[in-house]
Amino acid sequence: MSVWTHINGSIRIDNISNKTRTSLATIDLALKKNIPTGSEGNIEYRISKIIDEDAQDVFQVSIFGDLRDYENYQEVKEWFYSICDKFNIRQAILQVQCGDIVRILKRNI
């Protein structure tokens, strides 16, 4: 019987800090690095660019996936926090469910 790990989350990235300016390309590269992969595919994501009321770039990253034959929670955790550490995160949350075990990862400013 297959083991499935279900992933669902969101990251909000701001450009209002002393860190390097963020772009769609730099976010995409960070997400692709060491992305967790099951036997039938990897975690998927979508990046949206939003201009807020102060004309600052804000990026919304939706993260989702169903990883077959995969149960390495630690790898997902390290991947998620490595992304959060690279950018100015306003809010970030990721739910990871493997079998009956559900874990919530989060990061705020």
PDB file as gemmi writes it, atoms N, CA and C in Angstrom:
CRYST1    1.000    1.000    1.000  90.00  90.00  90.00 P 1                      
ATOM      1  N   MET A   1       0.834  -1.176   0.000  1.00  0.00           N  
ATOM      2  CA  MET A   1       0.000   0.000   0.000  1.00  0.00           C  
ATOM      3  C   MET A   1       0.885   1.249   0.000  1.00  0.00           C  
ATOM      4  N   SER A   2       0.487   2.239  -0.760  1.00  0.00           N  
ATOM      5  CA  SER A   2       1.266   3.470  -0.880  1.00  0.00           C  
ATOM      6  C   SER A   2       1.094   4.383   0.330  1.00  0.00           C  
ATOM      7  N   VAL A   3       2.160   5.079   0.652  1.00  0.00           N  
ATOM      8  CA  VAL A   3       2.129   6.114   1.674  1.00  0.00           C  
ATOM      9  C   VAL A   3       2.040   7.448   0.951  1.00  0.00           C  
ATOM     10  N   TRP A   4       1.100   8.283   1.359  1.00  0.00           N  
ATOM     11  CA  TRP A   4       0.920   9.589   0.737  1.00  0.00           C  
ATOM     12  C   TRP A   4       1.190  10.679   1.762  1.00  0.00           C  
ATOM     13  N   THR A   5       1.871  11.728   1.327  1.00  0.00           N  
ATOM     14  CA  THR A   5       2.056  12.928   2.130  1.00  0.00           C  
ATOM     15  C   THR A   5       1.383  14.070   1.394  1.00  0.00           C  
ATOM     16  N   HIS A   6       0.455  14.732   2.074  1.00  0.00           N  
ATOM     17  CA  HIS A   6      -0.318  15.822   1.479  1.00  0.00           C  
ATOM     18  C   HIS A   6       0.209  17.151   2.019  1.00  0.00           C  
ATOM     19  N   ILE A   7       0.424  18.095   1.115  1.00  0.00           N  
ATOM     20  CA  ILE A   7       1.033  19.382   1.438  1.00  0.00           C  
ATOM     21  C   ILE A   7       0.089  20.498   1.010  1.00  0.00           C  
ATOM     22  N   ASN A   8      -0.095  21.498   1.879  1.00  0.00           N  
ATOM     23  CA  ASN A   8      -0.893  22.671   1.526  1.00  0.00           C  
ATOM     24  C   ASN A   8      -0.369  23.857   2.319  1.00  0.00           C  
ATOM     25  N   GLY A   9      -0.090  24.973   1.627  1.00  0.00           N  
ATOM     26  CA  GLY A   9       0.420  26.121   2.361  1.00  0.00           C  
ATOM     27  C   GLY A   9       0.482  27.392   1.549  1.00  0.00           C  
ATOM     28  N   SER A  10       0.965  28.427   2.207  1.00  0.00           N  
ATOM     29  CA  SER A  10       1.037  29.747   1.608  1.00  0.00           C  
ATOM     30  C   SER A  10       2.175  30.540   2.251  1.00  0.00           C  
ATOM     31  N   ILE A  11       2.871  31.317   1.419  1.00  0.00           N  
ATOM     32  CA  ILE A  11       3.930  32.200   1.905  1.00  0.00           C  
ATOM     33  C   ILE A  11       3.686  33.586   1.324  1.00  0.00           C  
ATOM     34  N   ARG A  12       3.731  34.597   2.172  1.00  0.00           N  
ATOM     35  CA  ARG A  12       3.612  35.982   1.725  1.00  0.00           C  
ATOM     36  C   ARG A  12       4.972  36.646   1.913  1.00  0.00           C  
ATOM     37  N   ILE A  13       5.535  37.136   0.811  1.00  0.00           N  
ATOM     38  CA  ILE A  13       6.869  37.720   0.802  1.00  0.00           C  
ATOM     39  C   ILE A  13       6.764  39.211   0.499  1.00  0.00           C  
ATOM     40  N   ASP A  14       7.373  40.040   1.353  1.00  0.00           N  
ATOM     41  CA  ASP A  14       7.390  41.491   1.153  1.00  0.00           C  
ATOM     42  C   ASP A  14       8.761  41.941   0.668  1.00  0.00           C  
ATOM     43  N   ASN A  15       8.795  43.120   0.072  1.00  0.00           N  
ATOM     44  CA  ASN A  15      10.050  43.716  -0.378  1.00  0.00           C  
ATOM     45  C   ASN A  15      10.409  44.946   0.441  1.00  0.00           C  
ATOM     46  N   ILE A  16      10.024  44.977   1.701  1.00  0.00           N  
ATOM     47  CA  ILE A  16      10.254  46.179   2.501  1.00  0.00           C  
ATOM     48  C   ILE A  16      11.213  45.895   3.659  1.00  0.00           C  
ATOM     49  N   SER A  17      12.413  45.482   3.296  1.00  0.00           N  
ATOM     50  CA  SER A  17      13.420  45.224   4.325  1.00  0.00           C  
ATOM     51  C   SER A  17      14.791  45.531   3.756  1.00  0.00           C  
ATOM     52  N   ASN A  18      15.805  45.268   4.553  1.00  0.00           N  
ATOM     53  CA  ASN A  18      17.175  45.484   4.113  1.00  0.00           C  
ATOM     54  C   ASN A  18      17.710  44.319   3.288  1.00  0.00           C  
ATOM     55  N   LYS A  19      16.935  43.253   3.181  1.00  0.00           N  
ATOM     56  CA  LYS A  19      17.381  42.113   2.384  1.00  0.00           C  
ATOM     57  C   LYS A  19      17.345  42.483   0.899  1.00  0.00           C  
ATOM     58  N   THR A  20      17.991  41.703   0.080  1.00  0.00           N  
ATOM     59  CA  THR A  20      18.031  41.938  -1.357  1.00  0.00           C  
ATOM     60  C   THR A  20      16.623  41.983  -1.942  1.00  0.00           C  
ATOM     61  N   ARG A  21      16.423  42.880  -2.921  1.00  0.00           N  
ATOM     62  CA  ARG A  21      15.125  42.969  -3.592  1.00  0.00           C  
ATOM     63  C   ARG A  21      14.748  41.597  -4.147  1.00  0.00           C  
ATOM     64  N   THR A  22      13.500  41.278  -4.002  1.00  0.00           N  
ATOM     65  CA  THR A  22      12.995  39.978  -4.419  1.00  0.00           C  
ATOM     66  C   THR A  22      12.328  40.086  -5.781  1.00  0.00           C  
ATOM     67  N   SER A  23      12.474  39.041  -6.576  1.00  0.00           N  
ATOM     68  CA  SER A  23      11.810  38.979  -7.878  1.00  0.00           C  
ATOM     69  C   SER A  23      11.164  37.610  -8.029  1.00  0.00           C  
ATOM     70  N   LEU A  24      10.294  37.495  -9.019  1.00  0.00           N  
ATOM     71  CA  LEU A  24       9.675  36.196  -9.300  1.00  0.00           C  
ATOM     72  C   LEU A  24      10.745  35.134  -9.563  1.00  0.00           C  
ATOM     73  N   ALA A  25      11.778  35.516 -10.299  1.00  0.00           N  
ATOM     74  CA  ALA A  25      12.833  34.562 -10.651  1.00  0.00           C  
ATOM     75  C   ALA A  25      13.596  34.064  -9.422  1.00  0.00           C  
ATOM     76  N   THR A  26      13.915  34.964  -8.479  1.00  0.00           N  
ATOM     77  CA  THR A  26      14.661  34.523  -7.291  1.00  0.00           C  
ATOM     78  C   THR A  26      13.803  33.636  -6.391  1.00  0.00           C  
ATOM     79  N   ILE A  27      12.517  33.931  -6.322  1.00  0.00           N  
ATOM     80  CA  ILE A  27      11.610  33.074  -5.541  1.00  0.00           C  
ATOM     81  C   ILE A  27      11.510  31.697  -6.186  1.00  0.00           C  
ATOM     82  N   ASP A  28      11.352  31.680  -7.511  1.00  0.00           N  
ATOM     83  CA  ASP A  28      11.242  30.413  -8.242  1.00  0.00           C  
ATOM     84  C   ASP A  28      12.489  29.549  -8.039  1.00  0.00           C  
ATOM     85  N   LEU A  29      13.660  30.149  -8.122  1.00  0.00           N  
ATOM     86  CA  LEU A  29      14.905  29.397  -7.905  1.00  0.00           C  
ATOM     87  C   LEU A  29      14.981  28.815  -6.501  1.00  0.00           C  
ATOM     88  N   ALA A  30      14.582  29.607  -5.507  1.00  0.00           N  
ATOM     89  CA  ALA A  30      14.615  29.131  -4.119  1.00  0.00           C  
ATOM     90  C   ALA A  30      13.653  27.969  -3.906  1.00  0.00           C  
ATOM     91  N   LEU A  31      12.468  28.053  -4.508  1.00  0.00           N  
ATOM     92  CA  LEU A  31      11.480  26.987  -4.352  1.00  0.00           C  
ATOM     93  C   LEU A  31      11.939  25.692  -5.015  1.00  0.00           C  
ATOM     94  N   LYS A  32      12.600  25.787  -6.145  1.00  0.00           N  
ATOM     95  CA  LYS A  32      13.045  24.601  -6.875  1.00  0.00           C  
ATOM     96  C   LYS A  32      14.198  23.867  -6.197  1.00  0.00           C  
ATOM     97  N   LYS A  33      14.980  24.613  -5.406  1.00  0.00           N  
ATOM     98  CA  LYS A  33      16.158  24.012  -4.784  1.00  0.00           C  
ATOM     99  C   LYS A  33      15.743  22.990  -3.724  1.00  0.00           C  
ATOM    100  N   ASN A  34      16.175  21.748  -3.910  1.00  0.00           N  
ATOM    101  CA  ASN A  34      15.923  20.655  -2.962  1.00  0.00           C  
ATOM    102  C   ASN A  34      14.435  20.411  -2.709  1.00  0.00           C  
ATOM    103  N   ILE A  35      13.599  20.631  -3.710  1.00  0.00           N  
ATOM    104  CA  ILE A  35      12.158  20.456  -3.528  1.00  0.00           C  
ATOM    105  C   ILE A  35      11.835  18.981  -3.264  1.00  0.00           C  
ATOM    106  N   PRO A  36      11.067  18.694  -2.228  1.00  0.00           N  
ATOM    107  CA  PRO A  36      10.701  17.313  -1.920  1.00  0.00           C  
ATOM    108  C   PRO A  36       9.916  16.664  -3.069  1.00  0.00           C  
ATOM    109  N   THR A  37      10.250  15.402  -3.347  1.00  0.00           N  
ATOM    110  CA  THR A  37       9.662  14.694  -4.482  1.00  0.00           C  
ATOM    111  C   THR A  37       9.226  13.293  -4.081  1.00  0.00           C  
ATOM    112  N   GLY A  38       7.990  12.957  -4.431  1.00  0.00           N  
ATOM    113  CA  GLY A  38       7.490  11.607  -4.231  1.00  0.00           C  
ATOM    114  C   GLY A  38       7.727  10.780  -5.488  1.00  0.00           C  
ATOM    115  N   SER A  39       7.212   9.566  -5.517  1.00  0.00           N  
ATOM    116  CA  SER A  39       7.443   8.680  -6.659  1.00  0.00           C  
ATOM    117  C   SER A  39       6.691   9.128  -7.913  1.00  0.00           C  
ATOM    118  N   GLU A  40       5.686   9.994  -7.752  1.00  0.00           N  
ATOM    119  CA  GLU A  40       4.904  10.442  -8.914  1.00  0.00           C  
ATOM    120  C   GLU A  40       4.930  11.964  -9.094  1.00  0.00           C  
ATOM    121  N   GLY A  41       5.903  12.619  -8.514  1.00  0.00           N  
ATOM    122  CA  GLY A  41       5.996  14.068  -8.691  1.00  0.00           C  
ATOM    123  C   GLY A  41       6.416  14.775  -7.431  1.00  0.00           C  
ATOM    124  N   ASN A  42       6.594  16.085  -7.566  1.00  0.00           N  
ATOM    125  CA  ASN A  42       7.092  16.878  -6.448  1.00  0.00           C  
ATOM    126  C   ASN A  42       6.028  17.856  -5.956  1.00  0.00           C  
ATOM    127  N   ILE A  43       6.379  18.583  -4.910  1.00  0.00           N  
ATOM    128  CA  ILE A  43       5.525  19.656  -4.428  1.00  0.00           C  
ATOM    129  C   ILE A  43       5.370  20.668  -5.561  1.00  0.00           C  
ATOM    130  N   GLU A  44       4.174  21.178  -5.726  1.00  0.00           N  
ATOM    131  CA  GLU A  44       3.914  22.191  -6.745  1.00  0.00           C  
ATOM    132  C   GLU A  44       3.705  23.538  -6.067  1.00  0.00           C  
ATOM    133  N   TYR A  45       3.839  24.606  -6.848  1.00  0.00           N  
ATOM    134  CA  TYR A  45       3.632  25.945  -6.303  1.00  0.00           C  
ATOM    135  C   TYR A  45       3.239  26.905  -7.417  1.00  0.00           C  
ATOM    136  N   ARG A  46       2.624  27.996  -7.007  1.00  0.00           N  
ATOM    137  CA  ARG A  46       2.275  29.095  -7.907  1.00  0.00           C  
ATOM    138  C   ARG A  46       2.698  30.383  -7.219  1.00  0.00           C  
ATOM    139  N   ILE A  47       3.316  31.281  -7.976  1.00  0.00           N  
ATOM    140  CA  ILE A  47       3.771  32.562  -7.435  1.00  0.00           C  
ATOM    141  C   ILE A  47       2.951  33.680  -8.088  1.00  0.00           C  
ATOM    142  N   SER A  48       2.375  34.548  -7.264  1.00  0.00           N  
ATOM    143  CA  SER A  48       1.631  35.702  -7.756  1.00  0.00           C  
ATOM    144  C   SER A  48       2.300  36.974  -7.250  1.00  0.00           C  
ATOM    145  N   LYS A  49       2.410  37.967  -8.138  1.00  0.00           N  
ATOM    146  CA  LYS A  49       2.959  39.266  -7.747  1.00  0.00           C  
ATOM    147  C   LYS A  49       1.807  40.237  -7.556  1.00  0.00           C  
ATOM    148  N   ILE A  50       1.818  40.917  -6.405  1.00  0.00           N  
ATOM    149  CA  ILE A  50       0.757  41.853  -6.053  1.00  0.00           C  
ATOM    150  C   ILE A  50       1.426  43.171  -5.676  1.00  0.00           C  
ATOM    151  N   ILE A  51       0.870  44.281  -6.112  1.00  0.00           N  
ATOM    152  CA  ILE A  51       1.363  45.598  -5.700  1.00  0.00           C  
ATOM    153  C   ILE A  51       0.462  46.072  -4.565  1.00  0.00           C  
ATOM    154  N   ASP A  52       1.061  46.348  -3.394  1.00  0.00           N  
ATOM    155  CA  ASP A  52       0.233  46.776  -2.265  1.00  0.00           C  
ATOM    156  C   ASP A  52      -0.035  48.280  -2.310  1.00  0.00           C  
ATOM    157  N   GLU A  53      -0.729  48.789  -1.313  1.00  0.00           N  
ATOM    158  CA  GLU A  53      -1.148  50.201  -1.294  1.00  0.00           C  
ATOM    159  C   GLU A  53       0.023  51.181  -1.271  1.00  0.00           C  
ATOM    160  N   ASP A  54       1.214  50.762  -0.855  1.00  0.00           N  
ATOM    161  CA  ASP A  54       2.391  51.624  -0.838  1.00  0.00           C  
ATOM    162  C   ASP A  54       3.266  51.408  -2.069  1.00  0.00           C  
ATOM    163  N   ALA A  55       2.708  50.760  -3.080  1.00  0.00           N  
ATOM    164  CA  ALA A  55       3.418  50.466  -4.336  1.00  0.00           C  
ATOM    165  C   ALA A  55       4.642  49.583  -4.114  1.00  0.00           C  
ATOM    166  N   GLN A  56       4.596  48.745  -3.104  1.00  0.00           N  
ATOM    167  CA  GLN A  56       5.657  47.779  -2.838  1.00  0.00           C  
ATOM    168  C   GLN A  56       5.265  46.443  -3.460  1.00  0.00           C  
ATOM    169  N   ASP A  57       6.243  45.726  -3.939  1.00  0.00           N  
ATOM    170  CA  ASP A  57       5.978  44.391  -4.458  1.00  0.00           C  
ATOM    171  C   ASP A  57       5.705  43.443  -3.305  1.00  0.00           C  
ATOM    172  N   VAL A  58       4.647  42.687  -3.438  1.00  0.00           N  
ATOM    173  CA  VAL A  58       4.315  41.633  -2.489  1.00  0.00           C  
ATOM    174  C   VAL A  58       4.104  40.372  -3.325  1.00  0.00           C  
ATOM    175  N   PHE A  59       4.660  39.274  -2.874  1.00  0.00           N  
ATOM    176  CA  PHE A  59       4.512  38.016  -3.604  1.00  0.00           C  
ATOM    177  C   PHE A  59       3.746  37.026  -2.741  1.00  0.00           C  
ATOM    178  N   GLN A  60       2.815  36.345  -3.359  1.00  0.00           N  
ATOM    179  CA  GLN A  60       2.042  35.309  -2.685  1.00  0.00           C  
ATOM    180  C   GLN A  60       2.413  33.977  -3.328  1.00  0.00           C  
ATOM    181  N   VAL A  61       2.881  33.043  -2.523  1.00  0.00           N  
ATOM    182  CA  VAL A  61       3.261  31.726  -3.029  1.00  0.00           C  
ATOM    183  C   VAL A  61       2.282  30.699  -2.465  1.00  0.00           C  
ATOM    184  N   SER A  62       1.585  30.011  -3.348  1.00  0.00           N  
ATOM    185  CA  SER A  62       0.708  28.903  -2.956  1.00  0.00           C  
ATOM    186  C   SER A  62       1.484  27.608  -3.149  1.00  0.00           C  
ATOM    187  N   ILE A  63       1.466  26.762  -2.135  1.00  0.00           N  
ATOM    188  CA  ILE A  63       2.215  25.502  -2.155  1.00  0.00           C  
ATOM    189  C   ILE A  63       1.230  24.355  -1.937  1.00  0.00           C  
ATOM    190  N   PHE A  64       1.356  23.301  -2.750  1.00  0.00           N  
ATOM    191  CA  PHE A  64       0.428  22.190  -2.638  1.00  0.00           C  
ATOM    192  C   PHE A  64       1.041  20.944  -3.262  1.00  0.00           C  
ATOM    193  N   GLY A  65       0.533  19.806  -2.893  1.00  0.00           N  
ATOM    194  CA  GLY A  65       1.005  18.575  -3.513  1.00  0.00           C  
ATOM    195  C   GLY A  65       0.571  17.336  -2.752  1.00  0.00           C  
ATOM    196  N   ASP A  66       0.572  16.252  -3.471  1.00  0.00           N  
ATOM    197  CA  ASP A  66       0.291  14.925  -2.933  1.00  0.00           C  
ATOM    198  C   ASP A  66       1.461  14.039  -3.348  1.00  0.00           C  
ATOM    199  N   LEU A  67       2.321  13.734  -2.396  1.00  0.00           N  
ATOM    200  CA  LEU A  67       3.540  12.995  -2.684  1.00  0.00           C  
ATOM    201  C   LEU A  67       3.352  11.523  -2.355  1.00  0.00           C  
ATOM    202  N   ARG A  68       3.409  10.711  -3.375  1.00  0.00           N  
ATOM    203  CA  ARG A  68       3.236   9.267  -3.198  1.00  0.00           C  
ATOM    204  C   ARG A  68       4.555   8.623  -2.785  1.00  0.00           C  
ATOM    205  N   ASP A  69       4.455   7.616  -1.910  1.00  0.00           N  
ATOM    206  CA  ASP A  69       5.627   6.885  -1.419  1.00  0.00           C  
ATOM    207  C   ASP A  69       6.653   7.838  -0.801  1.00  0.00           C  
ATOM    208  N   TYR A  70       6.158   8.759  -0.005  1.00  0.00           N  
ATOM    209  CA  TYR A  70       7.025   9.774   0.602  1.00  0.00           C  
ATOM    210  C   TYR A  70       6.538  10.050   2.020  1.00  0.00           C  
ATOM    211  N   GLU A  71       7.459  10.031   2.986  1.00  0.00           N  
ATOM    212  CA  GLU A  71       7.077  10.343   4.361  1.00  0.00           C  
ATOM    213  C   GLU A  71       8.208  11.002   5.139  1.00  0.00           C  
ATOM    214  N   ASN A  72       9.015  11.800   4.424  1.00  0.00           N  
ATOM    215  CA  ASN A  72      10.150  12.460   5.063  1.00  0.00           C  
ATOM    216  C   ASN A  72       9.767  13.872   5.497  1.00  0.00           C  
ATOM    217  N   TYR A  73       9.096  13.967   6.639  1.00  0.00           N  
ATOM    218  CA  TYR A  73       8.650  15.255   7.168  1.00  0.00           C  
ATOM    219  C   TYR A  73       9.820  16.204   7.386  1.00  0.00           C  
ATOM    220  N   GLN A  74      10.934  15.705   7.873  1.00  0.00           N  
ATOM    221  CA  GLN A  74      12.098  16.547   8.156  1.00  0.00           C  
ATOM    222  C   GLN A  74      12.588  17.247   6.890  1.00  0.00           C  
ATOM    223  N   GLU A  75      12.592  16.558   5.782  1.00  0.00           N  
ATOM    224  CA  GLU A  75      13.023  17.155   4.517  1.00  0.00           C  
ATOM    225  C   GLU A  75      12.082  18.284   4.086  1.00  0.00           C  
ATOM    226  N   VAL A  76      10.769  18.079   4.252  1.00  0.00           N  
ATOM    227  CA  VAL A  76       9.792  19.120   3.926  1.00  0.00           C  
ATOM    228  C   VAL A  76      10.012  20.324   4.836  1.00  0.00           C  
ATOM    229  N   LYS A  77      10.207  20.077   6.106  1.00  0.00           N  
ATOM    230  CA  LYS A  77      10.437  21.146   7.086  1.00  0.00           C  
ATOM    231  C   LYS A  77      11.680  21.962   6.727  1.00  0.00           C  
ATOM    232  N   GLU A  78      12.772  21.302   6.425  1.00  0.00           N  
ATOM    233  CA  GLU A  78      14.005  22.000   6.062  1.00  0.00           C  
ATOM    234  C   GLU A  78      13.838  22.800   4.779  1.00  0.00           C  
ATOM    235  N   TRP A  79      13.138  22.250   3.796  1.00  0.00           N  
ATOM    236  CA  TRP A  79      12.878  22.957   2.533  1.00  0.00           C  
ATOM    237  C   TRP A  79      12.064  24.225   2.792  1.00  0.00           C  
ATOM    238  N   PHE A  80      10.990  24.100   3.561  1.00  0.00           N  
ATOM    239  CA  PHE A  80      10.109  25.229   3.859  1.00  0.00           C  
ATOM    240  C   PHE A  80      10.857  26.349   4.591  1.00  0.00           C  
ATOM    241  N   TYR A  81      11.585  25.996   5.649  1.00  0.00           N  
ATOM    242  CA  TYR A  81      12.291  27.014   6.423  1.00  0.00           C  
ATOM    243  C   TYR A  81      13.471  27.609   5.651  1.00  0.00           C  
ATOM    244  N   SER A  82      14.065  26.851   4.738  1.00  0.00           N  
ATOM    245  CA  SER A  82      15.148  27.417   3.924  1.00  0.00           C  
ATOM    246  C   SER A  82      14.606  28.518   3.013  1.00  0.00           C  
ATOM    247  N   ILE A  83      13.387  28.361   2.531  1.00  0.00           N  
ATOM    248  CA  ILE A  83      12.749  29.409   1.726  1.00  0.00           C  
ATOM    249  C   ILE A  83      12.445  30.617   2.603  1.00  0.00           C  
ATOM    250  N   CYS A  84      11.882  30.369   3.753  1.00  0.00           N  
ATOM    251  CA  CYS A  84      11.537  31.467   4.665  1.00  0.00           C  
ATOM    252  C   CYS A  84      12.765  32.269   5.077  1.00  0.00           C  
ATOM    253  N   ASP A  85      13.894  31.616   5.229  1.00  0.00           N  
ATOM    254  CA  ASP A  85      15.110  32.296   5.664  1.00  0.00           C  
ATOM    255  C   ASP A  85      15.713  33.192   4.585  1.00  0.00           C  
ATOM    256  N   LYS A  86      15.358  32.961   3.324  1.00  0.00           N  
ATOM    257  CA  LYS A  86      15.935  33.723   2.217  1.00  0.00           C  
ATOM    258  C   LYS A  86      15.234  35.053   1.957  1.00  0.00           C  
ATOM    259  N   PHE A  87      14.001  35.198   2.431  1.00  0.00           N  
ATOM    260  CA  PHE A  87      13.190  36.356   2.065  1.00  0.00           C  
ATOM    261  C   PHE A  87      12.591  37.037   3.292  1.00  0.00           C  
ATOM    262  N   ASN A  88      12.054  38.218   3.070  1.00  0.00           N  
ATOM    263  CA  ASN A  88      11.337  38.938   4.110  1.00  0.00           C  
ATOM    264  C   ASN A  88       9.913  38.383   4.150  1.00  0.00           C  
ATOM    265  N   ILE A  89       9.663  37.479   5.061  1.00  0.00           N  
ATOM    266  CA  ILE A  89       8.382  36.789   5.144  1.00  0.00           C  
ATOM    267  C   ILE A  89       7.428  37.563   6.042  1.00  0.00           C  
ATOM    268  N   ARG A  90       6.290  37.914   5.497  1.00  0.00           N  
ATOM    269  CA  ARG A  90       5.229  38.544   6.298  1.00  0.00           C  
ATOM    270  C   ARG A  90       4.504  37.441   7.075  1.00  0.00           C  
ATOM    271  N   GLN A  91       4.093  36.407   6.358  1.00  0.00           N  
ATOM    272  CA  GLN A  91       3.435  35.252   6.972  1.00  0.00           C  
ATOM    273  C   GLN A  91       3.742  34.023   6.123  1.00  0.00           C  
ATOM    274  N   ALA A  92       3.857  32.891   6.777  1.00  0.00           N  
ATOM    275  CA  ALA A  92       4.065  31.636   6.059  1.00  0.00           C  
ATOM    276  C   ALA A  92       3.488  30.502   6.890  1.00  0.00           C  
ATOM    277  N   ILE A  93       2.792  29.616   6.218  1.00  0.00           N  
ATOM    278  CA  ILE A  93       2.215  28.457   6.901  1.00  0.00           C  
ATOM    279  C   ILE A  93       2.207  27.273   5.940  1.00  0.00           C  
ATOM    280  N   LEU A  94       2.483  26.095   6.459  1.00  0.00           N  
ATOM    281  CA  LEU A  94       2.480  24.883   5.648  1.00  0.00           C  
ATOM    282  C   LEU A  94       1.913  23.738   6.482  1.00  0.00           C  
ATOM    283  N   GLN A  95       0.911  23.082   5.953  1.00  0.00           N  
ATOM    284  CA  GLN A  95       0.349  21.901   6.607  1.00  0.00           C  
ATOM    285  C   GLN A  95       0.892  20.669   5.889  1.00  0.00           C  
ATOM    286  N   VAL A  96       1.415  19.738   6.663  1.00  0.00           N  
ATOM    287  CA  VAL A  96       1.974  18.498   6.130  1.00  0.00           C  
ATOM    288  C   VAL A  96       1.245  17.339   6.787  1.00  0.00           C  
ATOM    289  N   GLN A  97       0.570  16.513   5.982  1.00  0.00           N  
ATOM    290  CA  GLN A  97      -0.175  15.370   6.513  1.00  0.00           C  
ATOM    291  C   GLN A  97       0.362  14.089   5.899  1.00  0.00           C  
ATOM    292  N   CYS A  98       0.803  13.188   6.769  1.00  0.00           N  
ATOM    293  CA  CYS A  98       1.243  11.861   6.343  1.00  0.00           C  
ATOM    294  C   CYS A  98       0.476  10.852   7.176  1.00  0.00           C  
ATOM    295  N   GLY A  99      -0.426  10.133   6.526  1.00  0.00           N  
ATOM    296  CA  GLY A  99      -1.305   9.231   7.255  1.00  0.00           C  
ATOM    297  C   GLY A  99      -2.200  10.026   8.183  1.00  0.00           C  
ATOM    298  N   ASP A 100      -2.242   9.631   9.446  1.00  0.00           N  
ATOM    299  CA  ASP A 100      -3.072  10.330  10.431  1.00  0.00           C  
ATOM    300  C   ASP A 100      -2.331  11.467  11.137  1.00  0.00           C  
ATOM    301  N   ILE A 101      -1.057  11.642  10.816  1.00  0.00           N  
ATOM    302  CA  ILE A 101      -0.251  12.665  11.488  1.00  0.00           C  
ATOM    303  C   ILE A 101      -0.268  13.957  10.668  1.00  0.00           C  
ATOM    304  N   VAL A 102      -0.704  15.043  11.313  1.00  0.00           N  
ATOM    305  CA  VAL A 102      -0.755  16.352  10.668  1.00  0.00           C  
ATOM    306  C   VAL A 102       0.145  17.298  11.448  1.00  0.00           C  
ATOM    307  N   ARG A 103       1.044  17.968  10.722  1.00  0.00           N  
ATOM    308  CA  ARG A 103       1.937  18.940  11.352  1.00  0.00           C  
ATOM    309  C   ARG A 103       1.765  20.285  10.654  1.00  0.00           C  
ATOM    310  N   ILE A 104       1.879  21.354  11.441  1.00  0.00           N  
ATOM    311  CA  ILE A 104       1.759  22.708  10.918  1.00  0.00           C  
ATOM    312  C   ILE A 104       3.099  23.427  11.120  1.00  0.00           C  
ATOM    313  N   LEU A 105       3.641  23.959  10.047  1.00  0.00           N  
ATOM    314  CA  LEU A 105       4.847  24.773  10.106  1.00  0.00           C  
ATOM    315  C   LEU A 105       4.435  26.222   9.855  1.00  0.00           C  
ATOM    316  N   LYS A 106       5.046  27.180  10.575  1.00  0.00           N  
ATOM    317  CA  LYS A 106       4.708  28.561  10.320  1.00  0.00           C  
ATOM    318  C   LYS A 106       5.875  29.479  10.617  1.00  0.00           C  
ATOM    319  N   ARG A 107       5.812  30.655  10.014  1.00  0.00           N  
ATOM    320  CA  ARG A 107       6.846  31.675  10.217  1.00  0.00           C  
ATOM    321  C   ARG A 107       6.195  33.032  10.037  1.00  0.00           C  
ATOM    322  N   ASN A 108       6.429  33.933  10.959  1.00  0.00           N  
ATOM    323  CA  ASN A 108       5.928  35.308  10.892  1.00  0.00           C  
ATOM    324  C   ASN A 108       7.082  36.276  11.032  1.00  0.00           C  
ATOM    325  N   ILE A 109       6.830  37.542  10.692  1.00  0.00           N  
ATOM    326  CA  ILE A 109       7.880  38.546  10.865  1.00  0.00           C  
ATOM    327  C   ILE A 109       8.036  38.841  12.336  1.00  0.00           C  
TER     328      ILE A 109                                                      
END                                                                             
